[in-house]
Amino acid sequence: YFPHVCYKDQERVFYKNLGSGTMFLGFNPMNIVKLIMNSKQIMQDFNVSSWNTKGEGLLQGGWILFDTDGIPVVAFQEDAKKRIPVDKIIGEAKKMGASKK
């Protein structure tokens, strides 16, 4: 859950540059149970009341922050088994904003 504006990479150009990640849960069915339980806990922690289950559930992307000239400054790869580093993403965006002043 990321409550900020995001750009969806329809052509997956950025996705490919972020490593074309796919999630592999292995052959142990308990890994799937752990992922579901972890996801439920994250939703409770962030007070998420609705969610989207459409799309490519096993594809992992990320976030690329660009400066005002369109130059990529920092990238974060998604790891579906961990929480999104919201604080780090926002921190980097604030640093970028402060450096333009």
N, C-alpha and C positions, 0 to 999 in steps of 0.2 A: 504494500500500500504506500503510494507516494503521492501526497496531496498537492502536487505542484504541476505546472504545465510541462508536458513532455512532447517531443516530436516523434512521430512513429515513422520509422525507416521502412517504407513499403518495399523498396527495392533491395533491402538488406545490405546496402553498401557499408554502412557503419558497423553493422553486425559482423560482417566478414572481417573488417579491420579490428574488431574487438576479439577476434579469435574463433568465430563461428562455434561458440560453445553449445554443447548439448549435455543435458543432465543424464548421468548414468547411475542407476540405483543398484546395479549389481544383480545377482541372482537370488539374493536373500529376500524373501517376502517381508521380513521384519523391517528392511530399509524403507519400504513403501509405507508401512504403518508408522515408523518414526517420522517420516516426512509429513504425513498427514497430521500427526499429533503436534509436531513442531509448528506447522502452519496454523493450526487451531489456536495454539498458545500465542503466536504472534498476532493473530486477529484479535484475541482478547486483550493483549497488552496495548494495542493501538486503538481499541474501541471500534473496530471495523464492523459495521452492521450489514454491509452488502459487499459483494465482490463479483468479479467477472471470471467465469471459467471457460470463456471462449478462446480460441486461438491455439497457438502452438505451445502446449504446456511443458514440453521438454526442451524447448530452445531457450538459451540464455543469452542475453544481450548485455546492455550496460548503459552508461551515460557518458557522453562526451560534452565537455563544456568548451564553448568557443568564445573568443573575444569579439569585440564589436567589428573587427575586420574579417571575421570568419575563420580565424586561425585557431585550430584546436589547442587548448592549453592543458587540460588534464582529462583523463579518462578513468572510469571505474567499471571494471568487469563485474557482471552479475554472477552471484553464486546462489542458486535457488535454495541451497541447504542452509544459508545464513541470512540474517536480516540485511536489508538494504542500508548502506552506510549514509543515511539521510544527513546526519550531523556533519560528516566529512564533505559531502557534496555541497551542502549549504555553506560550510566554512570556506571551501575553495571558491565558490561563487562570490562570497563576500570579499575575499582577498582580491579577486579579479576586479570587483567594483571599486575597492579602495585604491588599487594601483592606477586606476584611470583618472583619479581626482588630482 
